[in-house]
Amino acid sequence: MSTMQTVSYRRQRDHFEPQDTDPQEQRKLRGLLEQIDYSAFIANREVIGQMVNGLDAAAFQRLAVLTATARGKWVSEGLRQSESGTPSTVDQ
């Protein structure tokens, strides 16, 4: 099995970090992140509410469990294929 080395780095202003030293920059960035989060919340609420009727907490719980199950199967299969030593085909 071959390996590939990658280089990763973080840009200075990639995301909010509590250790940033300038309090004014922290407040500014935190405000921007809160605005983005709230906008996404409102958009999700409106769009999902229009597309799917009768949503409640129990329905989202069932969706979360099914999503986690599918994700677990996907990860398990990916690991199995990566350990097989043969390249994956389009059908896999």
MOGICOR-V990795 format. One record per helix or strand of 3 or more residues. SS is the DSSP state (@ for helix, = for strand). FROM is the first residue (numbers start at 1). TO is the last residue. If there is no record, write none. Layout:
SS_FROM_TO ; SS_FROM_TO
This chain:
@_23_51 ; @_57_84
